[in-house]
Amino acid sequence: MTMSTGARRQRLEPDQRRTQILAVARRLFARGSYSSVSTSDIARAAGVTRPLINHYFGGKRQLYLEIVREMLVTPGSVSEDLPRTTPRERIAIVVDRWIDVVDRDREMWLSAIDEGIGRDEDLDRVLLESDEMAADLVLEAAMMTDVVEGREQLRAMIRAYGTMLKAASREWLVRGTLSRGDLHILLTQSALHLLQTVYPAVRDQAPLDQAT
């Protein structure tokens, strides 16, 4: 008997099946919302049973959190094989690759940052993981991974930059007030200004703050 809706059931290895379920769920959540998509919807579209989804992910909530993690935690590929050139060029490349990632999955990315499922502890951990990995990637692109003095302040500033990055991306994707080129310039120049001007000013100010 053929399945009238959803995907035909296929025998896949566990890792392949898990990846398939994630891909299907991502599409469904992008088209609808967390509340409008049920586990049964995902199972039917993926050609699996609800118990199998629960087996791999523990339920819809955990599955959604995993998708949010994939959307918000910047892929390592964004900073792979960067040329040994200037920080300006490396950051421009990273920004361009990151915009590609967002553009490819724009609906789910917007859903992840706009809707979520309520700011609970689990979601907060995912967002914190995203912010920390983004800070690592910016430091790597800028060739500043060995910075010691003012390191915590620097990472805090990069995390704040990440908040601006999300807001600017919404201007591009939702409001259409920025073009992709505008966004690239904004994000690249802002990152460089933060690293080359703001961070040194904060770092040099620290001893004065401590003395007062």
C-alpha positions in Angstrom: 0.0 0.0 0.0 1.4 3.4 -0.9 1.2 6.4 1.5 -1.3 9.0 0.3 0.4 11.8 2.2 3.9 12.4 3.5 7.0 10.5 2.5 7.2 6.8 1.6 8.8 4.8 4.4 12.4 3.9 3.7 14.9 1.9 5.7 17.6 4.3 6.8 20.5 4.1 9.2 19.8 5.8 12.6 21.9 8.9 11.8 20.3 9.2 8.4 16.8 8.9 9.9 17.5 11.5 12.5 18.8 13.9 9.9 15.8 13.3 7.8 13.4 13.9 10.6 15.2 17.2 11.5 15.0 18.4 7.8 11.3 17.6 7.6 10.5 19.2 10.9 12.5 22.3 10.0 10.4 22.8 6.8 7.2 22.4 8.6 8.1 24.7 11.5 9.3 27.3 8.9 5.9 27.2 7.1 3.9 27.3 10.3 4.8 27.8 13.9 5.7 25.8 16.9 2.1 25.6 18.1 0.6 24.9 14.7 2.8 21.9 13.9 2.2 18.6 15.7 4.4 15.5 16.2 1.8 13.7 14.0 2.3 16.2 11.2 6.1 15.7 11.3 5.8 11.9 11.5 3.4 11.8 8.5 5.6 14.1 6.4 8.7 12.1 7.3 7.1 8.7 6.7 7.8 7.6 10.3 5.8 6.9 13.4 5.4 9.2 16.4 7.1 6.8 18.7 10.2 6.9 16.5 10.4 10.7 16.7 10.0 10.4 20.5 12.8 7.8 20.5 15.2 10.0 18.7 14.3 13.4 20.3 12.1 12.8 23.3 9.2 14.8 21.9 8.3 17.9 19.9 9.8 20.3 22.3 13.2 18.7 22.3 13.0 18.3 18.5 12.3 22.0 18.1 15.1 23.0 20.4 17.5 21.0 18.4 16.4 22.8 15.2 16.8 26.2 17.0 20.3 25.1 18.0 21.1 24.3 14.3 19.7 27.6 13.2 21.3 29.9 15.8 24.6 28.2 16.5 26.7 29.4 13.7 28.0 26.5 11.6 31.8 25.9 11.8 31.9 26.0 8.0 31.4 29.8 8.2 35.0 30.1 9.3 36.6 27.1 7.6 39.6 27.6 5.3 39.9 31.4 5.8 42.8 32.8 3.9 45.8 34.1 5.8 45.1 37.7 4.9 43.9 40.8 6.8 41.3 40.7 9.5 39.2 43.0 7.4 39.1 40.5 4.5 38.6 37.5 6.8 35.6 39.1 8.6 34.1 40.2 5.3 34.3 36.5 4.2 32.7 35.2 7.4 29.9 37.7 7.2 29.2 36.8 3.6 29.1 33.1 4.5 26.9 33.7 7.5 24.4 35.7 5.4 24.3 32.7 3.0 23.4 30.4 5.9 20.5 32.7 7.0 19.3 33.2 3.4 19.2 29.5 2.8 16.9 28.8 5.8 15.4 32.3 6.3 11.9 31.2 7.3 13.1 28.8 10.0 15.8 31.3 11.2 13.2 34.0 11.6 10.9 31.6 13.4 13.7 30.6 15.7 14.7 34.2 16.7 11.1 35.6 16.7 8.9 32.9 18.2 10.7 30.2 20.0 8.6 28.4 22.5 8.9 30.8 25.5 12.1 31.9 27.1 12.7 29.0 29.4 16.0 27.7 30.7 16.5 25.2 27.9 16.0 27.9 25.2 18.2 30.3 27.1 21.0 27.7 27.1 20.7 27.3 23.3 20.9 31.1 22.9 23.9 31.3 25.2 25.6 28.5 23.2 24.9 30.5 20.0 26.4 33.7 21.4 29.5 32.0 22.7 30.2 30.2 19.5 29.7 33.4 17.5 32.2 35.1 19.7 34.7 32.3 19.0 34.2 32.7 15.3 34.6 36.5 15.3 37.8 36.2 17.3 39.1 33.5 14.9 38.3 35.6 11.9 40.0 38.6 13.4 43.0 36.6 14.4 42.5 37.6 18.0 42.0 34.2 19.7 45.1 34.8 21.8 43.8 38.1 23.4 44.1 38.0 27.2 43.8 41.6 28.4 40.2 42.6 28.5 39.1 39.3 27.1 35.8 39.1 29.0 34.8 42.6 28.0 35.7 41.8 24.4 33.5 38.7 24.4 30.7 40.7 26.0 30.9 43.3 23.3 30.8 40.6 20.6 27.7 39.1 22.2 26.1 42.5 22.1 27.1 42.8 18.4 25.3 39.5 17.9 22.0 41.1 19.1 22.5 43.9 16.6 23.2 41.4 13.9 19.9 39.6 14.4 18.0 42.9 14.4 19.8 44.1 11.2 19.0 40.8 9.6 15.3 41.2 10.3 15.5 44.6 8.5 16.8 42.8 5.5 14.5 39.7 5.6 11.3 41.1 7.0 11.1 44.9 6.4 13.2 45.0 3.2 14.8 48.3 4.4 18.3 46.9 3.9 19.6 45.0 0.9 22.0 42.1 1.2 24.8 44.4 0.3 23.8 47.0 2.9 23.6 44.2 5.5 27.1 43.0 4.6 28.6 46.4 4.9 26.8 47.1 8.2 27.9 43.9 9.8 31.5 43.9 8.5 32.2 47.6 9.3 30.5 47.3 12.7 32.6 44.2 13.6 35.8 46.0 12.6 34.9 49.1 14.5 34.2 47.1 17.6 37.4 45.2 17.4 39.7 48.0 16.3 38.3 51.0 18.0 35.8 50.2 20.7 37.6 47.3 22.3 41.0 49.1 22.6 39.2 52.1 24.2 37.4 49.8 26.7 40.6 47.9 27.4 42.6 51.1 28.0 39.8 52.5 30.2 39.8 49.6 32.5 42.7 50.6 34.7 41.2 54.1 35.1 37.9 52.5 36.2 39.6 50.3 38.8 41.6 53.3 40.2 38.5 55.4 40.9 
